[in-house]
Amino acid sequence: MLPGDPFNESIRIRPRPGLMVLFPGWLKHFVHPHTGTGTRISIAFNIAYKEPDGAKAG
């Protein structure tokens, strides 16, 4: 599998109030132009998981 091309498929997500979509940064993505009368709000952030000290894998 190559980054940005998972399973060679497209997924369409319809926005709705309160929806949060998380995906890996390497995933190829885009949004259609906003044609509504309201304001589009988009918030992007990075997150990283750090294994706690002393934690065992598995």
C-alpha positions, 0 to 999 in steps of 0.5 A, spaced: 500 500 500 502 506 498 501 513 502 495 517 499 492 511 495 489 506 500 485 500 497 485 505 490 478 507 493 474 514 494 470 515 500 465 521 500 463 524 507 457 529 508 458 534 513 453 535 519 454 539 525 458 536 530 462 531 525 469 530 526 473 527 521 480 524 523 485 521 518 493 520 517 496 526 514 499 522 508 492 520 506 490 524 499 484 528 500 480 535 498 474 538 499 469 541 494 468 548 494 463 551 499 457 554 495 452 555 501 450 561 505 453 560 511 460 560 513 465 554 512 469 553 519 475 548 518 480 546 524 486 542 522 491 540 528 497 535 528 496 529 534 502 524 536 501 518 540 507 517 545 508 510 549 508 512 556 514 510 560 514 503 562 509 501 558 509 494 554 507 493 547 502 488 546 
